């Protein structure tokens, strides 16, 4: 019998411009899942995304501190249902707004991961709106250690390597992956590659707003896609299998064999 360590709920939220509507949808989703999951993950920009382009004024109208009403309301349900939550938000802190994924465990706000690599690509400049984070985080729920990165961070494999080498067996990736030519293929490929490279489960939860691809996906430690929620507003569940992680890491010991690249010279011929 598989040694299940963590049941993850993936909420592919169809985010609107209204923070009030989105919060209501988040709470309804948690109540629907109930105690069926250990950890529930929401997508990037869960607080809101406008119909037109993102603006500083819009973000400032939504942004709250970690101890604000948005996080507090979700924390109450987390405590009632005795579940953990990864909740992306626009975090107001000092003079900056951060793209932050908050970790809540049974009502207690453990902290948040501030997105390190801001999406300055494809003609979009996320750095015009957000401050950049500088620290990776790990958390433990139901005996499982997981790391968090956000959306564009997925293109930087060193982050997932660092978290896996530091003890993570599951990587959580809330995302608002913009639509565009071959963007869905890129999203899937990166998730599966990060899983295979690090013999870790990778759980990508996509925003279902019309600007983004949705397509929440779970990739197992061998890099195989084992869940795909497709399009639209969806809720999925997946049981993380500790035995499969152990088998993958025994079969392909890449974490043990990884070298520190700072110790390896790159010589130009």
C-alpha positions in Angstrom: 0.0 0.0 0.0 1.3 3.4 -1.0 2.6 5.6 1.8 0.5 8.8 1.1 2.1 11.8 2.7 -0.1 14.6 1.4 -3.4 15.1 -0.4 -3.2 18.3 -2.4 -6.2 20.2 -3.6 -5.7 22.3 -6.8 -8.2 25.2 -7.2 -8.1 26.5 -10.8 -9.7 29.7 -10.0 -11.3 31.9 -12.7 -10.2 35.1 -11.2 -12.1 38.3 -11.8 -11.2 42.0 -11.2 -13.2 42.0 -7.9 -11.3 41.1 -4.8 -14.7 40.6 -3.0 -15.8 38.1 -5.6 -12.5 36.2 -5.6 -12.4 36.0 -1.8 -16.0 34.6 -1.9 -15.0 32.0 -4.5 -11.9 31.0 -2.5 -13.9 30.5 0.7 -16.6 28.5 -1.2 -13.8 26.3 -2.7 -12.3 25.6 0.7 -15.8 24.8 2.1 -16.4 22.4 -0.8 -13.1 20.6 -0.3 -13.7 20.5 3.4 -11.3 18.2 5.2 -10.8 16.1 2.1 -7.3 17.6 1.5 -4.3 18.4 3.7 -3.1 21.3 1.5 -5.1 23.5 -0.9 -3.4 25.6 -3.5 -4.8 28.7 -5.3 -3.3 30.4 -8.5 -1.2 33.5 -8.8 -3.2 36.8 -8.8 -6.0 35.1 -6.7 -6.7 38.6 -5.3 -7.7 39.9 -8.7 -6.8 40.7 -12.2 -8.4 43.5 -14.3 -10.2 43.1 -17.6 -7.7 45.4 -19.2 -4.0 45.7 -18.5 -2.5 45.7 -15.0 -2.0 49.1 -13.5 -0.3 50.3 -10.3 -3.5 52.0 -9.2 -5.4 48.8 -9.5 -2.8 46.9 -7.5 -2.8 49.5 -4.8 -6.6 49.3 -4.5 -6.3 45.6 -3.8 -3.1 45.2 -1.8 -3.2 44.3 1.9 -0.6 43.3 4.5 -0.4 39.7 5.6 -2.5 40.5 8.7 -5.3 42.0 6.5 -8.9 40.9 5.9 -8.1 38.9 2.8 -5.6 36.5 4.5 -7.5 36.6 7.8 -10.8 35.4 6.2 -9.0 32.5 4.6 -7.2 31.7 7.8 -10.5 31.4 9.6 -11.7 28.7 7.2 -8.3 27.0 7.3 -8.6 26.7 11.0 -12.3 25.5 10.9 -11.5 22.8 8.3 -8.0 22.0 9.8 -6.3 22.3 6.4 -3.3 24.2 5.0 -3.5 26.7 2.2 -1.1 28.4 -0.3 -2.8 31.7 -1.1 -1.2 34.1 -3.6 -1.9 37.8 -2.9 -0.7 41.3 -3.5 1.1 42.0 -0.3 1.4 45.6 0.8 4.6 46.1 2.8 6.4 49.4 3.6 6.7 51.2 0.2 6.4 48.2 -2.0 3.8 45.7 -3.2 5.0 42.1 -3.5 3.6 39.2 -5.5 3.4 36.9 -2.4 2.2 33.3 -1.9 1.1 33.1 1.7 1.3 29.8 3.6 -1.5 29.2 6.2 -1.6 26.0 8.3 -4.8 25.3 10.2 -5.4 29.0 10.8 -1.9 30.0 11.5 -0.2 32.3 9.0 3.3 30.8 8.7 4.7 33.4 6.3 4.9 34.1 2.6 7.1 33.5 -0.5 7.7 36.8 -2.4 8.2 36.1 -6.1 11.9 36.4 -6.9 11.9 36.5 -10.7 9.4 39.1 -11.9 7.8 38.6 -15.3 9.7 41.1 -17.5 9.3 39.2 -20.7 7.0 39.0 -23.8 6.5 42.8 -23.6 5.2 42.6 -20.0 7.0 44.3 -17.1 5.9 43.0 -13.7 8.8 44.9 -12.1 6.9 48.1 -12.9 4.3 47.0 -10.2 6.0 44.7 -7.7 9.1 44.5 -5.6 11.2 41.4 -6.0 11.7 38.8 -3.2 15.1 37.5 -2.2 14.4 34.4 -0.1 13.1 30.9 -0.8 10.9 29.2 1.8 10.1 25.7 2.8 7.1 24.5 4.9 6.0 21.2 6.4 2.4 20.0 6.2 1.3 16.5 7.2 4.9 15.4 7.4 5.8 16.6 3.9 8.2 19.3 3.2 7.3 21.5 0.3 8.8 24.6 -1.4 7.0 27.3 -3.3 7.9 29.3 -6.4 5.6 31.5 -8.5 4.9 31.3 -12.3 7.9 32.9 -14.1 10.2 31.5 -11.4 9.6 28.1 -13.1 12.0 29.2 -15.9 14.9 29.3 -13.4 15.8 25.7 -12.5 18.3 26.7 -9.8 15.4 27.7 -7.5 13.8 24.3 -7.6 17.2 22.6 -7.3 17.9 24.7 -4.2 14.6 23.8 -2.6 14.9 20.1 -3.4 18.5 20.0 -2.1 17.3 21.7 1.1 14.7 19.0 1.8 11.6 19.6 -0.3 10.0 16.6 -1.9 7.1 18.6 -3.4 7.3 22.0 -5.2 4.2 24.1 -5.4 3.9 26.5 -8.3 1.0 29.0 -8.3 0.8 30.6 -11.7 -0.9 33.0 -14.0 0.7 31.8 -17.2 -0.2 34.1 -20.0 -1.8 32.8 -23.1 0.2 32.9 -26.4 1.8 30.8 -29.1 3.0 27.5 -27.6 2.7 28.9 -24.1 0.7 25.9 -22.9 3.4 23.6 -24.2 6.1 25.6 -22.4 4.2 25.5 -19.1 3.8 21.7 -19.2 7.3 21.1 -20.3 8.8 23.3 -17.5 6.7 21.6 -14.9 7.7 18.1 -16.0 11.3 19.0 -16.5 11.6 20.6 -13.0 10.1 17.4 -11.5 12.4 15.0 -13.4 15.5 17.1 -12.7 14.9 17.0 -9.0 13.0 13.7 -8.5 10.3 15.8 -6.8 6.5 16.1 -7.3 5.7 19.5 -8.9 2.2 20.9 -8.5 1.4 23.7 -10.9 -1.9 25.6 -10.2 -3.0 27.9 -13.0 -5.2 30.9 -13.1 -8.3 30.3 -15.3 -8.9 34.0 -16.1 -9.3 34.5 -19.9 -5.8 36.0 -20.1 -4.1 32.8 -18.8 -3.9 29.2 -19.8 -5.3 27.5 -16.7 -4.1 23.9 -17.2 -3.2 23.0 -13.6 -0.8 20.0 -13.7 0.8 17.6 -11.4 4.1 16.0 -12.5 5.6 13.1 -10.6 9.2 12.6 -9.6 10.0 10.8 -12.9 8.7 13.8 -14.8 5.5 12.2 -15.9 2.3 14.3 -16.0 -0.2 12.5 -13.8 -3.0 15.2 -13.5 -4.2 17.9 -15.9 -7.3 20.0 -15.1 -7.6 21.5 -18.6 -9.5 24.7 -18.9 -12.0 26.8 -16.9 -12.9 26.8 -13.3 -11.9 23.4 -11.8 -11.0 21.7 -8.6 -8.7 18.7 -8.6 -7.1 16.5 -5.9 -4.0 14.4 -6.0 -2.4 12.1 -3.4 1.4 12.5 -3.1 3.1 9.1 -2.8 6.1 9.0 -0.6 7.1 5.6 -1.9 7.3 6.9 -5.4 9.6 9.8 -4.3 11.9 7.3 -2.5 12.0 5.0 -5.5 12.7 7.9 -7.9 15.5 9.2 -5.8 17.1 5.7 -5.4 16.8 5.0 -9.1 18.0 8.4 -10.3 20.2 9.9 -7.5 20.6 13.3 -9.2 20.3 15.2 -5.9 23.1 13.2 -4.4 25.2 13.6 -7.5 24.6 17.3 -8.1 27.8 19.4 -8.0 28.0 23.0 -6.9 28.4 25.0 -10.1 30.5 27.6 -8.4 33.2 24.8 -8.0 33.2 24.0 -11.8 35.2 26.2 -14.1 33.8 27.2 -17.5 36.8 27.7 -19.9 36.5 29.5 -23.1 38.5 27.9 -26.0 
